[in-house]
Amino acid sequence: MTTACSEATRFSGQSVLVLGGNSGIGLAAARAFQAEGARVAITGRNEAI
């Protein structure tokens, strides 16, 4: 049995950690998870430091 769910709430109530989320694909993934209802934490590094 499958249940239909709205894309905006697919990750509602879930937490996601995105490694490398400060730019590029990681940032896009973090934004996508957030748009679908997830609480998002990102990590990344700043090579200038």
N, C-alpha and C positions, 0 to 999 in steps of 0.2 A: 504494500500500500504506500503510495507516495502522497506527499502533502505539498500543495503549492505554497510558496512563500514569496513575499515581495522582495525584490532585490535590495530595497532600501533598508530592510530589516533582517537580511540573511545572517548577519553577524551580531544582531542585537543581543546585548548582555554578555558578549564575549570580549576577552582582552587579547590583543595581538602585540607581539614584540617584533619590530622590523629592524634587522641589522643592516647598516648602511643606508638608513632612511633619510640621510641629510641631502641626498642628490640622486639624480638619475632614476634607474628602475626602482630602487628602494623607496625613494620619495613618491614615485607614482603608485607603488603598491600601498604605502601608508595612506595616501589620499584615497585610494580605492576602498580599502578596508574601512576607513572613517566614513566614507560616503554610504557604506552599507551597514552602518550602525555599530561598528566595533569601537571599543576604547583602544587607542593606539599609543604605544610608546616606541620611540625610535632611538637608535644609537648610531653614531657615526664618528668620524674623526676629522679633525682639521689639520691637514698636512702642514699648514703654515706655522703651527706651534711646535 
